[in-house]
């Protein structure tokens, strides 16, 4: 599962750029179809198949294997059903707009609008 999750993440990171500390990333608009194409046709289905294999076969075999090892300490409820386990894994893609100068969600005075380019250029140049 870690390998499959890493492959999905690697594919996504390869065509996006970091945006915030919360994990948001920027996707250049010319790569939107690439994300929807190769990503959707290769990485995501492979991940979902891996989740399916892990959740059905792995839990059954693990619980059967550890039952004798745990002797009387084995508890069936410690091993979730396959459908419950399947819901713990997933790939979610959300596309959100980013603010632009015209859509800053803050009303600037005319004076601030004139001064903003002069203030922001040095600020962003140091990044």
Secondary structure, DSSP 8 states (H G I E B T S, - for coil): -HHHHHHHHHHHHHH-EE--TTS-EE--GGGHHHIIIIIIIIIHHHHHHHHHHIIIIIHHHHHHHHHHHHGGG--GGGS--HHHHHTT-----------BTTB-SS---HHHHHHHHHHHHHHHHT-
